[in-house]
């Protein structure tokens, strides 16, 4: 029988059905909090029972949510993903396929020994530097044949993505958690990196504030003629402005070639890889620059244009 893993849905469901509180002064919850604190700080922790591991894992993510440090989040997610990926190497292929399907929604199956995974999942979960680029794989009816170790790598990447996505923004927490989070700040984060980075957030796109290159890319999208570079510039531009996934996908709905599942995959892929919009100089090298802007980056030009229009005085006739 396979060992339970804290990231599995069935283990998290067990936790939801368990009543745990700091008010009861139960030593178990305090031991789990100390374990979570050590784990976030990168200290070695011993293996424990499944309940201890899932509670500690949940508390670790709550601590990260309190601390709000992107670098610490990333290092924790990478470290845990690598640890569990190494453990998964000893599991059977049947268990790995079940886990990929049930816990991460991958379209994967076993067929005459090779593992077959849908190319959209391969693109989403392949590890940079360790997996073949799509162009070097054999694609058959949308599926790619991979090895067991490749599937472990993909699950590891899925774990990392899932940790980052599931870090909460907690409120009204017990003082014990706040105290543990403050200790981590003093121990694991250099003071110069405690400040939270802020990025612009927009609820909707003001099309009259778009720089010329983005306007032209959207026109080419609407005609079904946008190329790979144009799509890359557009999606990273929209992500950089903080437009949510639904808003980005709505922009792509304008294309006569729109495919919702493919678009959702590409947006998630760009977000998870933390791709950023190219500067004007790079966009010009793509042959997509169609005008002269005041600033050297399309996001900066958009923000300047939007701010200028917002502050522009009202002109009254007569």
C-alpha positions, 0 to 999 in steps of 0.5 A: 500500500502506498504511503500517503502524501500531504499534497494529495486531495484525499489527505487534505479532505481528511484534514477538513474533517478534523477539529484542530484548535490552539485554544485546546492547548493540545501539544499535537498542534504546537508540535505541528506548528514548530515542525512547520516553522522549521520546514519553512526555514529549510531545517531538516525535519524527520518523517512523521505520521500522515496526520502530523505531516498534512497538518504541518504542511498546511500550517507551513503554507499559512505561515508563508501567507502571513509572511508574504515574501515571494522568494521564501514562497518559491524556495519552499515550494521548490524544496518540497517539490524536489523532496517529494519527487525523489520519494515518488521515484520508488512508487509504482507507475500505476500509483503515479498515473493515479496521482497525476490524474486525481490530484493534478488533473493531468490527462495521462494513461498507460498504454503498452508500457509507455506512459502517454500524457496530453501535450497541454499537460506536458507543456504545463508541467515539464521542467525546464532544462530536464525535459525535451522541448515539444518539437523533439517529442513524438506527438500522436493524437495529442499525446506524448510518450514519456518515461516513468522518471519524466512523469515523476518530474512533471508531478514534482512541477505540479506540486511546486505549482500547487503549493504556490497557488494554495498559499492563503491570505489568512486573517484573524489568526491565533497569536501562536501563528503570528509569533511563529511567522515573526520568528521566521522573518527574523531568521530566514529573510534578509532585512533588505528583502522583507519589503513586499513588491507591488505591481499594478493591478487593473480590472479591465483594459483601457484600449484607448491607453494601449501603446501602438504595438499592442493595438496592432497585435490585438487587431492581428489577433482579431483577424486570426493572423497573430504569430507566436511572438505577437501572442507572447508579447500580448499575454505577458503585457496583460499579465504584467498589468495584473489583468486576471486570467478571465480578463486575459482569456476574454481578450483572446476570445476575439480571435476566430481561432480561439480555443479556450482550453489551449488559451487557459493552458498558455496563460497558466504556463506564462504565469508559472514561468513568470515570463515578463513582457519584452521591452520596446527594443526587443519588440522592435526586433520582432518587427512588431513596433509600429510607433514611437513611445515616450517610454521604453516599455509597453507597460510603462507607456500604458500606465502613463497613457491611462494616468494622463487620460484619467487626469485630463481636464474635462473640456466643455463646449461653448 
